[in-house]
Amino acid sequence: MSAFGYRKPGDLPQAIPLFPLNSAILMPRGMLALNIFEPRYLNMIDDALGGERLIGMIQPASGAEGEPVPQLCDVGTVGRITSFNETDDGRYLVTLTGVCRFDLEQEIDGGTPYRQAIVSYEPFADDFLTSPGRSIDRAGLITSLKTYAALHGFQVDWDAVEQAPTETIVNVAAQVCPFDTAAKQALIETITLEERANALIALLEWDSASDDSQRPMQ
């Protein structure tokens, strides 16, 4: 069960507002900080706060976020607003906590400046349950993350990583590693945590190998 009392797909609304954003994915129980300043999305946050506080994060399929109406990917994640602040210049600083992924079934005209859609959570019903990830090569995953972080100069609290649940390590890494849109989408579309971990390790190792191969020989 999620922290908000959602136990199954039927506990969530089928029609949700959408926030398309390149290279930004949200995993179940993950957290995503958003800086909201466009008028249509300020409107979306206002409406969400006055209702069920739910927003669907989804990537533009074309990668062209600036298009007036970009095509969207097939899978996104509905998140709940769990933190909210308004700045002096009229922006909203919002934190979303992931609840469940969804299949985008059909966009609808909700009479709002932001996009809305009918979605299905059924393919991702297991998102409501935490996964221990016992079959995941946790040591191998952390080793790959350390190599990747060292090559890119990222500062990481490895003691905190070692103490975190395997699900948290996989999902946080999937969210924060600066992969391209296609790679991010591949991660969010994996059904099980084990599949996601394997895909993540493959991406980390490929990126690290590519980066290393481009270094000049001493």
Secondary structure as GFF3:
##gff-version 3
##sequence-region A 1 218
A	DSSP	three_ten_helix	9	11	.	.	.	ID=ss1
A	DSSP	beta_strand	15	20	.	.	.	ID=ss2
A	DSSP	beta_strand	31	36	.	.	.	ID=ss3
A	DSSP	alpha_helix	39	49	.	.	.	ID=ss4
A	DSSP	beta_strand	54	58	.	.	.	ID=ss5
A	DSSP	beta_strand	75	86	.	.	.	ID=ss6
A	DSSP	beta_strand	92	108	.	.	.	ID=ss7
A	DSSP	beta_strand	116	120	.	.	.	ID=ss8
A	DSSP	three_ten_helix	122	128	.	.	.	ID=ss9
A	DSSP	alpha_helix	138	152	.	.	.	ID=ss10
A	DSSP	alpha_helix	158	163	.	.	.	ID=ss11
A	DSSP	alpha_helix	166	176	.	.	.	ID=ss12
A	DSSP	alpha_helix	181	189	.	.	.	ID=ss13
A	DSSP	alpha_helix	193	213	.	.	.	ID=ss14
###
